[in-house]
Amino acid sequence: MLGICRSQASTIMENSEFKTRKINDILEDFMGIPESKPMHSNPLKSLVLTILSQNTSDVNSFNAFRSLEKAYRGTDGETDWHKLVEAPASELADVIRSGGLANQKSERIQNILQWLKREYGDYNADFICNMDQDKAIKLFTGHKGIGVKTVSVVLAFSCGTDIFPVDTHVNRICHRLGLVSRKYNAEKTFWAMQDLVPEGKSFSLHVNMIRLGRQICHSRNPKCRQCPLEDECEFLLAGFSQ
């Protein structure tokens, strides 16, 4: 009986891997292959930007980040992290107000900067790129307000790590395609998907799923008949499309 269960589990995994590869191929044909070089080369800036992006739009988070860089620009033109850390939390909150949850995010940003300085002697997170990804996730998620998505985004976008971040859009699409249980939250989906995504295709699949989620596979009123994954979608096959 145990052997049968293992055999069934192995078959399910193989089928899921095959389906994920097929989905990636379809999306690359439909949307192209995203440029996979690191988009935010500075891991610390990427970390701060990702914290600012929590529970808000890209437009709002980028505006907040630009305000932060302008308010705390050093004489060399770069962000003066020491100046930012020394600023009253209320001042930083006002600077990043456009990103939402400003009081919460200002505290988290200052806390992570203080930790980096205290533990590593500098306001620098470059070392994350040389870490085993599971160890990096464990280290950084030990800090309040930094979750698996935040760390995986830094690894993918700053370090070029072959890791598949899962945000709200990606989680929704993975549910609808039947790649993971619809009961899974984003973190559970993240861990489940790491073994399913074809090697070297994490960045491409992540970016293209986000594009799909923003353009077609909306949370409400998805444009199912325009979707290149129409034939792969359990959500549509089950009759839930609108």
HULINHU-V866636 format. One record per residue. RES is the residue in one small letter. PSI is psi in whole degrees, 0 to 359 (999 if undefined). OMEGA is omega in radians with two decimals (NA if undefined). BURIAL is b if it has 16 or more other ideal C-beta (glycine too) atoms within 10 Angstrom, else e. Layout:
RES;PSI;OMEGA;BURIAL
RES;PSI;OMEGA;BURIAL
//
This chain:
m;317;3.14;e
l;319;3.12;e
g;321;3.11;e
i;316;-3.14;e
c;318;3.12;e
r;320;3.12;e
s;317;3.11;e
q;317;3.13;e
a;320;3.13;e
s;319;3.12;e
t;318;3.12;e
i;317;3.13;e
m;315;3.13;e
e;319;3.12;e
n;320;3.13;e
s;320;3.11;b
e;317;3.13;e
f;316;-3.13;e
k;319;3.14;e
t;318;3.10;b
r;318;3.13;e
k;317;3.12;e
i;316;3.11;b
n;316;-3.14;b
d;318;3.14;e
i;315;-3.13;b
l;321;3.11;b
e;324;3.08;e
d;323;-3.05;e
f;320;-3.01;e
m;349;-3.10;b
g;173;3.13;e
i;115;-3.13;e
p;147;3.07;b
e;124;-2.96;e
s;1;3.11;b
k;151;-3.12;e
p;129;-3.10;b
m;329;3.11;e
h;93;-2.95;b
s;338;-3.13;e
n;110;-3.08;b
p;325;-3.13;b
l;316;3.09;b
k;320;3.11;b
s;321;3.12;b
l;313;-3.14;b
v;316;3.13;b
l;321;-3.13;b
t;324;3.04;b
i;317;3.13;b
l;335;-3.08;b
s;351;-3.09;b
q;127;3.07;b
n;36;3.06;e
t;176;-3.12;b
s;163;3.09;e
d;320;-3.13;e
v;312;-3.12;e
n;318;-3.11;b
s;321;3.10;b
f;322;3.09;e
n;319;3.12;b
a;320;-3.13;b
f;320;3.10;b
r;321;3.10;e
s;320;3.12;b
l;313;-3.13;b
e;322;-3.13;b
k;317;-3.08;e
a;330;-3.05;b
y;39;3.10;b
r;133;3.13;e
g;178;-3.12;e
t;338;3.13;e
d;3;3.13;e
g;351;3.12;e
e;166;3.12;e
t;129;3.11;b
d;92;-3.06;b
w;326;3.11;b
h;317;3.11;e
k;321;3.14;e
l;317;-3.13;b
v;322;-3.10;b
e;346;-3.12;e
a;147;3.04;b
p;142;-3.12;e
a;325;-3.13;e
s;326;3.10;e
e;313;3.12;e
l;321;3.12;b
a;318;3.11;b
d;323;-3.13;e
v;320;-3.05;b
i;17;-3.04;b
r;325;-3.07;b
s;343;-3.14;b
g;357;3.14;b
g;159;-3.13;b
l;43;-2.96;b
a;319;-3.12;b
n;317;-3.14;e
q;312;-3.07;e
k;325;3.12;b
s;320;3.11;b
e;317;-3.11;e
r;320;-3.14;b
i;314;3.14;b
q;323;3.13;b
n;316;-3.10;b
i;325;3.09;b
l;317;3.12;b
q;319;3.13;e
w;315;3.13;e
l;316;-3.14;b
k;317;-3.09;e
r;317;-3.03;e
e;330;-3.03;e
y;359;3.01;e
g;5;-3.09;e
d;161;3.05;e
y;79;-3.02;b
n;133;3.14;e
a;19;-3.10;b
d;331;-3.08;e
f;338;-3.12;e
i;331;-3.10;b
c;342;-3.14;b
n;4;-3.10;e
m;152;2.89;b
d;135;-2.99;e
q;324;3.13;b
d;322;3.11;e
k;323;3.10;e
a;317;3.12;b
i;315;-3.14;b
k;318;-3.11;e
l;311;-3.02;e
f;331;3.12;b
t;357;3.02;b
g;354;-3.14;e
h;136;-3.10;e
k;130;3.08;e
g;358;3.10;b
i;112;-3.10;b
g;183;-3.12;b
v;320;-3.13;b
k;316;-3.12;b
t;313;-3.12;b
v;318;-3.11;b
s;327;3.08;b
v;316;3.11;b
v;314;-3.13;b
l;318;-3.09;b
a;316;-2.98;b
f;339;3.13;b
s;327;-3.04;b
c;345;-3.09;b
g;21;3.12;e
t;142;3.12;b
d;76;-3.09;b
i;147;-3.01;b
f;95;3.12;b
p;149;3.14;b
v;113;3.04;b
d;193;-3.09;b
t;316;-3.14;e
h;311;-3.09;b
v;319;3.14;b
n;315;3.13;b
r;316;-3.10;b
i;319;3.09;b
c;323;3.05;b
h;309;-3.03;b
r;330;3.12;b
l;351;3.13;b
g;20;3.13;b
l;330;3.10;b
v;167;3.09;b
s;141;3.12;e
r;352;3.08;e
k;348;-3.07;e
y;135;2.94;b
n;179;-3.05;e
a;323;-3.10;b
e;318;3.10;e
k;321;3.10;e
t;319;3.11;b
f;308;-3.07;b
w;324;3.14;e
a;324;-3.02;b
m;340;-3.06;b
q;327;-3.14;b
d;352;-3.08;e
l;329;-3.08;b
v;132;3.12;b
p;144;-3.14;b
e;132;3.13;e
g;2;-3.06;e
k;9;-3.10;b
s;313;-3.09;b
f;313;-3.12;b
s;312;-3.11;b
l;320;3.12;b
h;308;-3.10;b
v;317;-3.11;b
n;327;3.06;b
m;322;3.09;b
i;317;3.09;b
r;316;3.13;b
l;317;-3.14;b
g;325;-3.12;b
r;326;-3.03;e
q;327;-2.98;e
i;305;-3.02;b
c;65;-3.10;b
h;158;3.08;e
s;317;3.08;e
r;145;3.13;e
n;56;3.10;e
p;147;-3.14;b
k;68;-2.97;e
c;323;-3.08;b
r;350;3.06;e
q;359;-2.99;e
c;132;3.11;b
p;346;-3.13;e
l;20;-3.08;b
e;317;-3.08;e
d;349;-3.11;e
e;356;-2.94;b
c;114;3.10;b
e;331;3.09;e
f;315;3.13;b
l;316;-3.12;b
l;331;3.14;e
a;356;3.08;e
g;23;-3.11;e
f;358;-3.09;e
s;157;3.11;b
q;999;NA;e
//
